[in-house]
């Protein structure tokens, strides 16, 4: 239910359909997978092992942003 509310807040459409929610959830899952995969690559480059730390995730996000794989924000930020 939370994903429906978040989608409604982002799009401004009060009634979001179930297929639309499923598609957006799938895209979010793919994005998270891409960030985690890139974070693992960052860890290999740094010759580090163990759990992924926030610094690895930030660096992975930066890499994806430089590659143009991150959407640019068009509106205001939701969370600060």
MODELLER restraints for C-alpha pairs under 7 A, 6 or more apart:
rsr = mdl.restraints
at = mdl.atoms
rsr.add(forms.Gaussian(group=physical.xy_distance, feature=features.Distance(at['CA:3:A'], at['CA:21:A']), mean=7.00, stdev=0.5))
rsr.add(forms.Gaussian(group=physical.xy_distance, feature=features.Distance(at['CA:4:A'], at['CA:16:A']), mean=6.76, stdev=0.5))
rsr.add(forms.Gaussian(group=physical.xy_distance, feature=features.Distance(at['CA:4:A'], at['CA:21:A']), mean=6.18, stdev=0.5))
rsr.add(forms.Gaussian(group=physical.xy_distance, feature=features.Distance(at['CA:8:A'], at['CA:14:A']), mean=5.33, stdev=0.5))
rsr.add(forms.Gaussian(group=physical.xy_distance, feature=features.Distance(at['CA:8:A'], at['CA:16:A']), mean=6.45, stdev=0.5))
rsr.add(forms.Gaussian(group=physical.xy_distance, feature=features.Distance(at['CA:35:A'], at['CA:57:A']), mean=6.73, stdev=0.5))
rsr.add(forms.Gaussian(group=physical.xy_distance, feature=features.Distance(at['CA:35:A'], at['CA:60:A']), mean=5.84, stdev=0.5))
rsr.add(forms.Gaussian(group=physical.xy_distance, feature=features.Distance(at['CA:35:A'], at['CA:61:A']), mean=6.25, stdev=0.5))
rsr.add(forms.Gaussian(group=physical.xy_distance, feature=features.Distance(at['CA:36:A'], at['CA:57:A']), mean=6.99, stdev=0.5))
rsr.add(forms.Gaussian(group=physical.xy_distance, feature=features.Distance(at['CA:38:A'], at['CA:60:A']), mean=5.19, stdev=0.5))
rsr.add(forms.Gaussian(group=physical.xy_distance, feature=features.Distance(at['CA:39:A'], at['CA:56:A']), mean=5.12, stdev=0.5))
rsr.add(forms.Gaussian(group=physical.xy_distance, feature=features.Distance(at['CA:39:A'], at['CA:57:A']), mean=5.40, stdev=0.5))
rsr.add(forms.Gaussian(group=physical.xy_distance, feature=features.Distance(at['CA:39:A'], at['CA:60:A']), mean=4.87, stdev=0.5))
rsr.add(forms.Gaussian(group=physical.xy_distance, feature=features.Distance(at['CA:42:A'], at['CA:56:A']), mean=6.39, stdev=0.5))
rsr.add(forms.Gaussian(group=physical.xy_distance, feature=features.Distance(at['CA:42:A'], at['CA:60:A']), mean=6.71, stdev=0.5))
rsr.add(forms.Gaussian(group=physical.xy_distance, feature=features.Distance(at['CA:43:A'], at['CA:49:A']), mean=6.61, stdev=0.5))
rsr.add(forms.Gaussian(group=physical.xy_distance, feature=features.Distance(at['CA:43:A'], at['CA:56:A']), mean=6.75, stdev=0.5))
rsr.add(forms.Gaussian(group=physical.xy_distance, feature=features.Distance(at['CA:64:A'], at['CA:70:A']), mean=6.18, stdev=0.5))
